[in-house]
Amino acid sequence: MVQLAAELVRLKPDVLVVSITEAALAVRSVTKTIPIVMANAADPVGAGLVSSLAHPGGNITGLTRLAPELVGKNLQILKEVMVLDAQNAARTLGVQLKILEARTPAEVERARCFSSPTVPSI
Protein backbone atom coordinates (compact mmCIF):
# COMPACT_ATOMS: atom_id res chain seq x y z
CA MET A 1 0.00 0.00 0.00
CA VAL A 2 2.95 2.32 0.63
CA GLN A 3 4.05 1.95 -2.99
CA LEU A 4 0.61 3.00 -4.20
CA ALA A 5 0.64 5.93 -1.77
CA ALA A 6 4.03 7.03 -3.09
CA GLU A 7 2.72 6.82 -6.65
CA LEU A 8 -0.24 9.03 -5.72
CA VAL A 9 2.03 11.57 -4.04
CA ARG A 10 4.20 11.75 -7.18
CA LEU A 11 1.07 12.95 -9.04
CA LYS A 12 1.09 16.04 -6.76
CA PRO A 13 -2.60 16.12 -5.84
CA ASP A 14 -4.03 19.03 -3.86
CA VAL A 15 -5.43 16.65 -1.25
CA LEU A 16 -5.54 12.91 -0.57
CA VAL A 17 -8.73 11.32 0.74
CA VAL A 18 -8.39 7.90 2.34
CA SER A 19 -11.10 5.63 3.65
CA ILE A 20 -9.31 3.32 6.09
CA THR A 21 -6.66 3.65 8.77
CA GLU A 22 -4.15 1.51 6.87
CA ALA A 23 -4.36 3.81 3.84
CA ALA A 24 -3.91 6.87 6.05
CA LEU A 25 -0.80 5.30 7.60
CA ALA A 26 0.60 4.50 4.16
CA VAL A 27 -0.01 8.00 2.78
CA ARG A 28 1.33 9.69 5.91
CA SER A 29 4.54 7.70 5.58
CA VAL A 30 5.24 9.25 2.15
CA THR A 31 4.11 12.87 2.59
CA LYS A 32 4.15 15.47 5.33
CA THR A 33 2.90 18.31 3.13
CA ILE A 34 -0.10 17.16 1.09
CA PRO A 35 -3.30 17.39 3.19
CA ILE A 36 -4.72 13.97 4.06
CA VAL A 37 -8.44 13.60 4.82
CA MET A 38 -9.52 10.41 6.56
CA ALA A 39 -13.06 9.46 5.61
CA ASN A 40 -13.52 6.53 7.98
CA ALA A 41 -10.55 5.87 10.26
CA ALA A 42 -11.15 3.47 13.15
CA ASP A 43 -9.02 5.09 15.85
CA PRO A 44 -6.65 7.73 14.47
CA VAL A 45 -5.28 8.64 17.90
CA GLY A 46 -4.62 5.00 18.82
CA ALA A 47 -3.04 4.37 15.41
CA GLY A 48 -0.70 7.31 15.92
CA LEU A 49 -2.08 9.26 12.96
CA VAL A 50 -3.06 12.33 14.99
CA SER A 51 -2.17 13.64 18.43
CA SER A 52 -5.82 14.21 19.40
CA LEU A 53 -9.23 14.47 17.76
CA ALA A 54 -9.63 18.06 18.91
CA HIS A 55 -6.22 19.12 17.52
CA PRO A 56 -4.98 16.53 15.03
CA GLY A 57 -1.89 18.51 14.01
CA GLY A 58 0.29 17.80 11.00
CA ASN A 59 -1.31 17.33 7.60
CA ILE A 60 -4.06 14.86 8.63
CA THR A 61 -7.69 15.55 9.46
CA GLY A 62 -11.02 13.86 8.89
CA LEU A 63 -13.64 11.61 10.44
CA THR A 64 -13.44 8.65 12.74
CA ARG A 65 -16.03 5.92 13.17
CA LEU A 66 -14.96 5.00 16.68
CA ALA A 67 -13.03 6.91 19.26
CA PRO A 68 -13.12 6.06 22.96
CA GLU A 69 -13.88 9.66 23.90
CA LEU A 70 -16.85 9.74 21.49
CA VAL A 71 -18.53 6.45 22.44
CA GLY A 72 -20.82 8.07 25.02
CA LYS A 73 -21.91 10.80 22.61
CA ASN A 74 -22.40 8.25 19.81
CA LEU A 75 -24.64 6.16 22.06
CA GLN A 76 -26.63 9.24 23.08
CA ILE A 77 -27.21 10.20 19.45
CA LEU A 78 -28.06 6.61 18.54
CA LYS A 79 -30.63 6.44 21.33
CA GLU A 80 -32.24 9.72 20.22
CA VAL A 81 -32.39 8.62 16.59
CA MET A 82 -33.75 5.19 17.49
CA VAL A 83 -36.47 6.68 19.69
CA LEU A 84 -37.53 9.13 16.97
CA ASP A 85 -37.43 6.41 14.33
CA ALA A 86 -39.39 4.03 16.57
CA GLN A 87 -41.97 6.74 17.36
CA ASN A 88 -42.46 7.48 13.66
CA ALA A 89 -42.76 3.78 12.85
CA ALA A 90 -45.26 3.23 15.68
CA ARG A 91 -47.35 6.18 14.52
CA THR A 92 -47.32 4.88 10.94
CA LEU A 93 -48.32 1.39 12.07
CA GLY A 94 -50.94 2.69 14.48
CA VAL A 95 -49.40 0.99 17.50
CA GLN A 96 -48.48 2.28 20.93
CA LEU A 97 -44.76 2.57 21.68
CA LYS A 98 -43.46 1.84 25.18
CA ILE A 99 -39.88 2.91 25.87
CA LEU A 100 -38.40 1.17 28.87
CA GLU A 101 -34.90 1.87 30.15
CA ALA A 102 -32.93 -0.94 31.73
CA ARG A 103 -29.37 -0.82 33.02
CA THR A 104 -29.03 -4.06 34.98
CA PRO A 105 -30.00 -7.67 34.20
CA ALA A 106 -32.84 -7.45 36.74
CA GLU A 107 -34.18 -4.27 35.09
CA VAL A 108 -33.95 -5.93 31.67
CA GLU A 109 -35.97 -8.89 32.95
CA ARG A 110 -38.61 -6.61 34.51
CA ALA A 111 -38.84 -4.58 31.30
CA ARG A 112 -39.17 -7.74 29.25
CA CYS A 113 -41.96 -9.05 31.47
CA PHE A 114 -43.69 -5.66 31.44
CA SER A 115 -43.57 -5.38 27.68
CA SER A 116 -44.64 -8.95 26.89
CA PRO A 117 -48.30 -9.24 25.97
CA THR A 118 -50.25 -11.56 28.20
CA VAL A 119 -52.17 -14.32 26.53
CA PRO A 120 -55.53 -14.96 28.12
CA SER A 121 -56.00 -18.52 29.30
CA ILE A 122 -58.77 -20.49 27.66
Buried (B, 14 or more C-beta within 10 A) or exposed (E): EEEEBBEBBEEEEEEBBBEBBEBBBBBBEBBEEBBBBBBBBBBBBBBEBBEEBEEBEEBBBBEBEEBEEEEEEEEEEEEEEEEEEEEEEEEEEEEEEEEEEEEEEEEEEEBEEEEEEEEEEE
